[in-house]
């Protein structure tokens, strides 16, 4: 994938930063944001992260679902043990177990849509 784009995201940026911070609280890894606004799908952004195992994936997803200030519209995968999707309208959060993330490869499916929020993650940049 090419170098991540840096975009002015307006009001969505605050929500995305909050998601990134909530993921970091539970030690989610390799978090990326995909800008889906140019595609005819019912969301503007995908946030993708991963955990070490099913328990870790669930802890990350629960932290986001409980603490994000935006209302949760729908969620799926709580029983799957490897991929939980949280739909917040303008953003869909995908929390994967590492092996399933590689298998489904959402980043590969959506091409060069990865973006970076300066100083969003504790390290100052989102991991690739």
Helices and strands as residue ranges (DSSP letters): E 5-6, H 11-25, E 29-35, E 45-51, H 54-67, E 74-76, E 83-87, E 91-97, H 98-104, H 106-109, E 114-116
